[in-house]
């Protein structure tokens, strides 16, 4: 059985923005002295880094016969066909093709995605949309578990 695990980490540029946020706070506190400025720098960078890290901590896994995506755990038996979405098709499913009842684990900095139909009649969710850097690998892992 093929397993799959991916962490949707934030891009490097977001870490640079975290450092810039700390520098901004340091400049704001500069009139109060050197120690408040250093505290603002360290505290600002730390808080921004925690925010970037927590946003980039979403995981997608296929384990124990289930698809675990963020806070959702869906048995593979409740899933239908998986559709690999290129950047243009993924953008369409994030915008005008989107269904408000769908479960979306989307990250704007990841252009490709996988859309998986939900076939459980008791579940009103029509599909699961997952931003992923390897949609083919995730689709193959789901197919391997289903087989």
URJO-V149321 format. One record per residue. N is the residue number from 1. RES is the residue in three letters. NEAR is the number of other ideal C-beta (glycine too) atoms within 12 Angstrom. Layout:
n->N res->RES near->NEAR
n->N res->RES near->NEAR
This chain:
n->1 res->UNK near->16
n->2 res->UNK near->18
n->3 res->UNK near->22
n->4 res->UNK near->33
n->5 res->UNK near->20
n->6 res->UNK near->31
n->7 res->UNK near->23
n->8 res->UNK near->31
n->9 res->UNK near->22
n->10 res->UNK near->26
n->11 res->UNK near->19
n->12 res->UNK near->13
n->13 res->UNK near->12
n->14 res->UNK near->23
n->15 res->UNK near->22
n->16 res->UNK near->17
n->17 res->UNK near->21
n->18 res->UNK near->30
n->19 res->UNK near->23
n->20 res->UNK near->20
n->21 res->UNK near->27
n->22 res->UNK near->30
n->23 res->UNK near->23
n->24 res->UNK near->21
n->25 res->UNK near->26
n->26 res->UNK near->26
n->27 res->UNK near->17
n->28 res->UNK near->18
n->29 res->UNK near->22
n->30 res->UNK near->18
n->31 res->UNK near->11
n->32 res->UNK near->15
n->33 res->UNK near->12
n->34 res->UNK near->13
n->35 res->UNK near->14
n->36 res->UNK near->19
n->37 res->UNK near->22
n->38 res->UNK near->19
n->39 res->UNK near->21
n->40 res->UNK near->27
n->41 res->UNK near->27
n->42 res->UNK near->21
n->43 res->UNK near->24
n->44 res->UNK near->28
n->45 res->UNK near->27
n->46 res->UNK near->19
n->47 res->UNK near->21
n->48 res->UNK near->28
n->49 res->UNK near->24
n->50 res->UNK near->19
n->51 res->UNK near->20
n->52 res->UNK near->27
n->53 res->UNK near->20
n->54 res->UNK near->16
n->55 res->UNK near->25
n->56 res->UNK near->25
n->57 res->UNK near->19
n->58 res->UNK near->28
n->59 res->UNK near->26
n->60 res->UNK near->43
n->61 res->UNK near->29
n->62 res->UNK near->37
n->63 res->UNK near->22
n->64 res->UNK near->14
n->65 res->UNK near->22
n->66 res->UNK near->24
n->67 res->UNK near->40
n->68 res->UNK near->29
n->69 res->UNK near->37
n->70 res->UNK near->26
n->71 res->UNK near->13
n->72 res->UNK near->26
n->73 res->UNK near->21
n->74 res->UNK near->34
n->75 res->UNK near->22
n->76 res->UNK near->34
n->77 res->UNK near->16
n->78 res->UNK near->25
n->79 res->UNK near->37
n->80 res->UNK near->25
n->81 res->UNK near->17
n->82 res->UNK near->34
n->83 res->UNK near->27
n->84 res->UNK near->25
n->85 res->UNK near->30
n->86 res->UNK near->17
n->87 res->UNK near->19
n->88 res->UNK near->14
n->89 res->UNK near->21
n->90 res->UNK near->30
n->91 res->UNK near->21
n->92 res->UNK near->17
n->93 res->UNK near->31
n->94 res->UNK near->27
n->95 res->UNK near->15
n->96 res->UNK near->9
n->97 res->UNK near->21
n->98 res->UNK near->20
n->99 res->UNK near->20
n->100 res->UNK near->12
n->101 res->UNK near->14
n->102 res->UNK near->25
n->103 res->UNK near->30
n->104 res->UNK near->31
n->105 res->UNK near->34
n->106 res->UNK near->31
n->107 res->UNK near->31
n->108 res->UNK near->19
n->109 res->UNK near->20
n->110 res->UNK near->31
n->111 res->UNK near->20
n->112 res->UNK near->32
n->113 res->UNK near->42
n->114 res->UNK near->42
n->115 res->UNK near->39
n->116 res->UNK near->41
n->117 res->UNK near->23
n->118 res->UNK near->30
n->119 res->UNK near->21
n->120 res->UNK near->19
n->121 res->UNK near->10
n->122 res->UNK near->9
n->123 res->UNK near->21
n->124 res->UNK near->13
n->125 res->UNK near->26
n->126 res->UNK near->24
n->127 res->UNK near->33
n->128 res->UNK near->42
n->129 res->UNK near->41
n->130 res->UNK near->47
n->131 res->UNK near->36
n->132 res->UNK near->41
n->133 res->UNK near->24
n->134 res->UNK near->23
n->135 res->UNK near->32
n->136 res->UNK near->20
n->137 res->UNK near->24
n->138 res->UNK near->42
n->139 res->UNK near->32
n->140 res->UNK near->22
n->141 res->UNK near->34
n->142 res->UNK near->43
n->143 res->UNK near->24
n->144 res->UNK near->18
n->145 res->UNK near->27
n->146 res->UNK near->24
n->147 res->UNK near->11
